[in-house]
Amino acid sequence: MYDFDFVSEGLAKGTNDVKWDTCDPDVIPMWVAEMDFPAAPCILKALRERLDKGIFGYTEVPSSYYESVMNWFSGRHGWSISREQIIPVQGIVPATSIAVKALTDPGDKVVLNVPAYNCFFHNITNQGCETSESQLVWNPGLKRYEMDFEDIERRCADPSAKAFLLCNPHNPCGRLWSREELVRLGEICLRHGVKVISDEIHCEITAPGKSYVPFASISEDFAQDSISFVSPTKGFNIAGVQIANIISANEDFRRRMDRVINIWEHCDVNQFGIVALQAAYTDEGAAWLEKMNALVHSNFVMLRDLFAKRFPSVRVPELEATYLLWLDFAEAFTPAKACEGVAEEMAMPFAISEGEGFAGQEGKAVAEHLLKNNRVRINDGAIYGGPSGCRINLACPEATMKEGLRRIAEGLDSLIG
């Protein structure tokens, strides 16, 4: 039985871990997208057995690897994938750049929803393309962010728009896009000849009762018009093993991507990534996921209830997927509160104008204040294109969550009261 309630602070320290080793010892890190839990026991066992062989030469991806991917997505998500549709690569970020390069030319536009995963911006601009950013719209009744389909249609109708970069489920807003929403998006893209590039790395992290819909599984037309990325690294907390898969039913897309992969020398994958994926995509891995998802949801409920009681002016969406929660502070500050010397106390490197409050910089104000005064680190939303927000990581033991929330509440009391 795997125990998710153990206190894990310090386990990652000394491993060159970005989340823990870049923070001071007294800081609770609730920022970068990795969990505080060791990988599932079935993964650790498989990696130890592989390590004991002592040979780490050049790697041939075995047939069993492809079978694991196909069986997992067919059995768990109803998505039939053939072997030739799968291209193993080192990670989702390089995969995104590969797909953008393969499907666009310099000067083209790539449409995406914002806030967006921060790497998307340079995935696009590094290829000489422009971002066409469609703002997600807050639905206060359902407490969730939604696509602005009229705006997306307008952007996709631009002759310069060649691709739509989708995040399904969405990071950082925690949406698990419904089949109906994905159908509407896909039909817009087909209508305007826009190709869909879908990052689906968070697909295994879903709230109880929620189901992920792979974009390419909806119809053959969507499958032929899209490239998808999947990986066990986010759901199983094994980002350091560097393994992911590009999947497309479109033979021409695969040919183009294979060309870019070879030009950029991204052909080889990590031996341990191969082993870890096959161990993750098993019944044991699925059981571990179920318990992890339940704990993340419990942590979310704890935060949601606290904010509803003490900080109702902060926008807290229902978390449908991922372990990353987007908090929006656009309506939480008043000009008077912002001008009470808080900025000076925090030694903020930006100006607070009389009567304007923290307008446009709320996320930065909150993140810097909590780190400096309360020793908890969360992400400033500006890097995601949402400067009024912050992103917080909920993938931690209950004890860590309680202490993190205590510190956050203490800090917000002095900021927004």
Secondary structure, DSSP 8 states (H G I E B T S, - for coil): ---TTS--TTSSTTTT-HHHHTS-TT-EE--SS--SS---HHHHHHHHHHHHT---------HHHHHHHHHHHHHHH-----GGGEEEES-HHHHHHHHHHHH--TT-EEEEEES--THHHHHHHTTT-EEEEEE-EEETTTTEEE--HHHHHHHHTSTTEEEEEEESS-TTT-----HHHHHHHHHHHHHTT-EEEEE-TTTT-B-TT-----GGGS-HHHHHTEEEEE-STTTTT-GGG--EEEE-S-HHHHHHHHHHHHHTT-----HHHHHHHHHHSSHHHHHHHHHHHHHHHHHHHHHHHHHHHH-TTSB-----BSSEEEEE-TTT--HHHHTTTHHHHHT-SS---TTTTTTT-HHHHHHHHHHHHH-EE-EEGGGGT-TTEEEEE--S-HHHHHHHHHHHHHHHHHHT-
